[in-house]
Amino acid sequence: MGRLLRLIVIAAVAWAAWHAGAAAWRQFQFTDDVEKIAQFGPDRDAASVLAAVLESARRYDLPVTENDVRIRQEERPASLYIDVSYTVRIEVLPRYFYPWTFTTSAKGWFVPGGRAPLK
């Protein structure tokens, strides 16, 4: 009986770790994309930056909407700030979900006369 209980606990921990780890990995990849968008996007308009962020979220199957994204642009120096906050429901046990809120912030700036990024 004790072994069965241990196996059940180990299986539950493995289940939760697998689902939480997968969500954290998608967040890590999404954060990397948002940082690249901010780094190479200060000269782009807010609508195209928003579209790029939403496309990246869609690629990683994240529940990010337009209301979850905050974009701020400054002219001097040309800067772009992107803040994204969204909540994912993670299945920590079968049919038991936990809401986990992820937040991503990125900043990019453009130096006039600087080198253009390599394509």
trRosetta pair geometry for C-beta under 8 A, 3 or more apart (Angstrom, degrees):
i j d omega theta_ij theta_ji phi_ij phi_ji
1 4 5.8 -54 -153 34 33 113
1 5 6.5 33 152 -18 65 105
2 5 5.7 -54 -150 36 33 112
2 6 6.4 34 152 -18 65 105
3 6 5.6 -54 -148 37 34 112
3 7 6.3 35 153 -20 66 105
4 7 5.7 -53 -148 36 31 112
4 8 6.4 33 153 -20 64 105
5 8 5.7 -53 -149 34 32 112
5 9 6.5 30 153 -17 65 105
6 9 5.8 -55 -148 37 32 109
6 10 6.2 31 154 -18 67 107
7 10 5.7 -53 -143 39 31 111
7 11 6.1 32 156 -20 65 107
8 11 5.7 -54 -146 37 29 111
8 12 6.4 30 154 -20 63 106
9 12 5.7 -54 -147 35 31 111
9 13 6.4 29 155 -16 65 106
10 13 5.9 -55 -147 38 31 109
10 14 6.2 30 154 -18 65 108
11 14 5.7 -55 -145 39 30 111
11 15 6.2 37 153 -25 64 105
12 15 5.6 -50 -147 32 30 115
12 16 6.5 25 156 -14 64 106
12 93 5.9 -6 -147 -109 99 96
13 16 6.0 -57 -147 40 31 107
13 17 6.1 29 156 -18 66 110
14 17 5.7 -56 -141 40 29 110
14 18 6.2 34 158 -24 64 107
15 18 6.0 -58 -152 32 25 111
15 19 6.6 11 158 -7 62 109
15 91 7.7 -72 159 120 103 91
15 92 7.4 98 111 171 95 36
15 93 6.5 78 101 -116 137 43
15 94 7.1 -62 -174 -41 156 75
16 19 6.2 -63 -147 43 30 103
16 20 5.9 21 161 -11 68 114
16 90 7.9 75 -152 141 71 112
16 92 4.3 26 -118 -158 103 72
16 93 6.7 -15 -68 -58 99 59
17 20 6.0 -58 -135 46 27 105
17 21 5.7 29 163 -22 64 114
18 21 5.9 -58 -142 38 20 111
18 22 6.4 21 158 -20 60 107
19 22 5.8 -51 -145 33 30 111
19 23 6.6 27 156 -15 62 106
19 90 5.2 139 135 -172 110 90
19 91 5.1 -123 -140 63 165 75
19 92 6.7 -141 71 -87 133 38
20 23 5.8 -56 -150 39 33 110
20 24 6.2 31 153 -18 67 108
20 90 5.5 61 -88 -178 67 150
20 92 7.1 35 -49 -101 106 82
20 100 7.4 123 -128 -55 87 163
21 24 5.7 -55 -143 39 31 110
21 25 6.2 35 156 -23 65 105
22 25 5.7 -52 -147 34 30 113
22 26 6.6 29 155 -16 63 103
23 26 5.9 -53 -149 36 32 109
23 27 6.4 34 151 -19 64 106
23 88 5.3 170 -147 109 128 151
23 90 5.3 -78 -20 -95 156 115
23 100 6.5 96 133 69 151 143
23 102 7.9 -154 159 -51 100 132
24 27 5.5 -53 -149 37 34 115
24 28 6.4 40 151 -24 66 103
25 28 5.5 -49 -149 31 33 115
25 29 6.6 29 154 -14 64 104
26 29 5.8 -55 -149 39 33 109
26 30 6.1 34 153 -19 66 109
26 60 4.5 141 -163 176 99 117
26 61 7.1 -69 -143 59 148 81
26 62 6.3 168 146 -67 123 103
27 30 5.6 -56 -143 40 31 112
27 31 6.2 35 156 -23 65 105
27 62 7.7 111 -86 -103 62 135
27 102 4.8 -136 -122 -140 132 150
27 104 7.4 -167 -170 -62 86 112
28 31 5.8 -52 -147 33 27 112
28 32 6.7 30 152 -20 60 104
29 32 5.7 -52 -153 33 33 114
29 33 6.7 33 150 -17 64 104
29 60 5.8 163 88 -98 117 137
30 33 5.6 -54 -152 36 35 112
30 34 6.3 34 152 -19 68 105
30 56 6.0 127 -138 141 74 107
30 57 6.3 52 -136 -97 126 61
30 60 5.1 -110 -66 36 101 159
30 62 5.9 24 -85 -23 154 155
30 84 7.9 -106 146 93 118 151
30 104 6.7 -117 116 -57 98 159
31 34 5.7 -53 -144 36 33 110
31 35 6.4 35 155 -20 64 104
31 104 4.7 -157 -106 -124 84 121
31 106 7.6 161 -166 -60 68 113
32 35 5.8 -54 -150 34 30 112
32 36 6.7 29 152 -16 62 105
33 36 5.7 -57 -152 37 33 110
33 37 6.3 35 151 -21 67 104
33 56 4.0 168 130 -148 147 140
33 59 7.8 144 -86 58 168 134
34 37 5.5 -50 -146 35 34 114
34 38 6.3 32 154 -17 66 105
34 53 6.1 46 -110 -121 90 95
34 56 6.7 -175 -60 92 68 158
34 82 5.6 -149 -176 106 103 137
34 84 6.2 -119 -112 6 154 134
34 104 5.2 95 52 142 161 137
34 106 4.8 178 130 -9 93 144
35 38 5.8 -54 -146 39 31 109
35 39 6.1 33 154 -23 65 109
35 106 4.5 -156 -96 -125 55 129
35 108 7.9 136 -172 -62 51 100
36 39 5.5 -53 -141 36 31 113
36 40 6.2 -5 170 11 66 110
37 40 6.9 -76 -142 53 21 84
37 41 5.2 5 169 -15 61 141
37 49 6.3 121 163 -149 113 78
37 52 4.9 160 -128 119 128 130
37 53 6.1 180 105 -71 171 75
37 56 7.0 -110 -40 -25 135 146
37 82 6.6 32 94 -22 111 166
37 106 7.2 92 64 95 84 153
37 108 7.7 -135 107 -19 45 145
38 41 6.0 -70 -119 44 18 108
38 42 7.8 46 -179 -56 55 77
38 80 5.2 -167 -150 101 72 106
38 81 7.2 31 -138 -122 124 21
38 82 4.9 -131 -78 11 111 116
38 106 3.8 -178 0 127 152 112
38 107 5.8 152 161 132 138 3
38 108 3.6 171 146 -18 69 107
39 106 7.6 -77 -34 171 75 118
39 108 4.2 -161 -89 -111 24 117
39 117 7.8 96 131 -81 100 148
40 108 6.8 -86 0 -156 27 154
40 117 5.5 -61 -110 14 110 159
41 44 4.5 -52 -160 29 81 121
41 48 7.6 -163 -148 104 114 99
41 49 5.1 116 164 -102 144 102
41 52 7.1 -149 -91 46 147 156
41 80 5.4 -99 95 86 88 175
41 108 6.0 93 49 69 73 153
42 73 7.1 140 -150 -137 67 97
42 78 4.6 112 151 142 127 98
42 79 6.0 -63 -125 -134 125 11
42 80 4.2 -147 -96 -18 67 109
42 108 5.2 -145 -45 111 97 99
42 109 5.8 61 -67 -141 157 23
42 110 4.0 -150 79 -24 134 107
43 78 6.6 22 -73 170 70 146
43 110 5.5 89 -45 -85 92 163
44 48 4.7 -101 173 80 118 124
44 49 5.5 140 99 -54 117 88
44 80 7.9 28 50 -93 85 152
45 48 5.3 88 61 12 78 100
45 49 7.2 -145 99 -4 39 92
46 49 5.5 -57 -147 39 35 113
46 50 6.1 38 155 -21 69 106
46 71 4.9 149 -145 105 98 140
46 73 6.3 -122 -71 -16 97 127
47 50 5.7 -52 -146 36 30 112
47 51 6.4 32 153 -20 63 106
48 51 5.5 -48 -144 36 35 114
48 52 6.4 38 154 -21 64 103
49 52 5.7 -54 -150 35 31 111
49 53 6.5 30 152 -18 65 105
49 71 5.5 126 100 -130 131 147
49 80 6.7 -157 -115 -163 154 134
49 82 6.9 -142 166 -88 120 119
50 53 5.8 -55 -148 36 32 110
50 54 6.2 26 156 -14 66 109
50 66 6.6 35 -175 -129 127 86
50 69 5.8 139 -130 106 85 147
50 71 6.1 -100 -66 -22 88 144
51 54 5.9 -57 -144 41 29 108
51 55 6.2 33 155 -22 64 108
52 55 5.7 -53 -145 36 29 113
52 56 6.5 31 154 -19 63 105
53 56 5.8 -54 -151 35 31 111
53 57 6.5 31 151 -18 64 105
53 64 7.2 -105 143 136 93 145
53 69 5.3 123 108 -123 148 145
53 71 7.9 -158 -8 -69 148 114
53 82 6.4 -175 -86 -161 138 135
53 84 6.5 -171 -174 -76 130 133
54 57 5.5 -51 -146 37 35 113
54 58 6.3 38 153 -22 65 104
54 64 6.4 -154 -117 103 62 108
54 65 7.9 27 -117 -145 109 23
54 66 7.0 -15 -78 -76 132 67
54 69 7.1 -90 -59 -25 84 151
55 58 5.6 -51 -147 35 32 113
55 59 6.5 40 151 -26 63 103
56 59 5.5 -49 -151 28 33 117
56 60 6.9 9 158 2 64 105
57 60 6.3 -71 -152 49 31 94
57 62 4.3 -94 -161 66 83 107
57 63 7.8 -88 170 54 119 10
57 64 3.6 -89 -145 38 161 128
57 84 7.8 -162 -74 -163 124 148
57 86 7.7 103 -138 -15 134 163
58 61 7.3 28 -172 -80 35 36
58 62 7.7 -91 -59 43 22 71
62 86 6.3 103 163 89 106 155
62 88 7.0 -68 -141 -80 78 116
63 86 5.7 170 84 178 76 128
63 87 7.3 -39 77 72 124 55
63 88 6.5 155 23 -95 109 69
64 68 4.9 -127 -153 76 70 141
64 69 6.7 65 174 -49 110 99
64 84 6.2 -9 -134 -165 130 121
64 86 4.9 -94 -91 -61 72 152
65 68 5.1 104 52 0 65 102
65 69 7.8 -143 97 -3 40 89
65 86 7.8 135 13 -108 69 114
66 69 6.2 -67 -155 36 36 105
68 84 5.9 45 137 -158 94 73
68 85 5.8 -140 -164 69 85 55
68 86 4.7 28 -157 -75 151 91
69 82 7.0 -27 -163 -162 93 89
69 83 7.5 146 -159 81 45 53
69 84 5.3 -12 -104 -101 70 85
70 81 7.9 -22 114 116 88 94
70 82 7.4 147 80 -159 57 41
70 83 4.3 -10 59 61 106 101
70 84 7.5 -166 23 -72 69 41
71 80 7.3 -23 -164 -166 91 88
71 81 7.1 151 -158 83 42 61
71 82 5.7 -6 -105 -105 74 71
71 83 8.0 -162 -69 27 35 68
72 80 7.6 152 83 -158 51 42
72 81 4.3 -7 59 58 98 110
72 83 7.9 25 2 2 103 102
73 78 7.9 -14 -172 -162 92 67
73 79 6.9 165 -155 86 49 57
73 80 5.5 -10 -105 -105 79 69
73 81 7.6 -160 -72 24 35 72
74 77 7.3 53 106 71 108 42
74 78 7.1 177 91 -139 66 25
74 79 4.4 10 50 49 104 101
74 81 7.9 47 -8 -8 99 103
75 78 6.2 -16 -158 -93 35 65
77 109 5.6 42 115 -165 117 120
77 110 7.3 -169 160 64 93 60
77 111 7.2 -8 -169 -97 132 57
78 109 6.2 129 88 -163 63 66
78 110 3.9 -30 90 52 125 105
78 112 7.4 105 4 -46 124 86
79 107 6.6 -16 -170 -168 104 95
79 108 7.1 157 -157 87 56 46
79 109 4.6 -22 -101 -100 74 87
79 110 7.7 -150 -71 15 34 73
80 107 7.0 155 83 -156 55 48
80 108 4.6 -7 57 60 103 94
80 109 7.3 -173 18 -78 69 40
81 105 7.5 -15 -170 -166 88 88
81 106 7.4 163 -154 86 46 51
81 107 5.3 -11 -103 -104 72 80
82 104 7.6 -14 117 115 95 96
82 105 7.2 163 88 -152 57 42
82 106 4.8 -4 57 57 101 96
82 107 7.8 -168 22 -75 69 36
82 108 8.0 23 -2 4 104 99
83 103 7.5 -14 -170 -169 86 91
83 104 7.3 165 -154 88 41 56
83 105 5.0 -2 -107 -106 77 81
84 103 7.1 163 88 -154 55 45
84 104 4.5 0 57 56 100 101
84 105 7.8 -167 25 -70 64 42
85 101 6.6 11 -175 -179 93 103
85 102 7.1 -179 -145 91 50 50
85 103 4.6 -4 -103 -106 88 81
85 104 7.6 -169 -70 24 48 62
86 101 7.2 -179 96 -147 28 65
86 102 6.0 -10 62 58 74 91
87 99 5.1 3 -179 -172 120 103
87 100 6.8 152 -155 75 67 35
87 101 4.7 -34 -95 -93 82 72
87 102 7.6 164 -95 15 31 69
88 99 7.4 152 77 -152 34 55
88 100 5.4 -25 64 63 85 90
88 101 8.0 162 18 -91 65 26
88 102 6.6 25 0 -7 108 113
89 97 4.3 6 179 -178 106 131
89 98 7.2 147 -157 67 58 31
89 99 5.7 -33 -97 -93 67 63
89 100 7.8 148 -105 17 17 76
90 97 6.6 142 68 -156 33 71
90 98 5.2 -29 63 62 90 86
90 99 7.8 150 15 -104 76 14
90 100 5.2 23 -7 -2 121 123
91 94 7.0 29 173 -110 116 28
91 95 7.5 25 -145 -38 109 14
91 96 6.9 108 -156 69 64 49
91 97 5.5 -41 -91 -95 57 73
92 96 5.8 -60 62 101 83 98
92 97 7.2 129 9 -132 80 23
92 98 4.9 36 -19 -4 125 120
93 96 4.0 18 61 43 97 122
110 114 7.4 -162 -177 38 57 125
111 114 3.6 73 83 -31 104 134
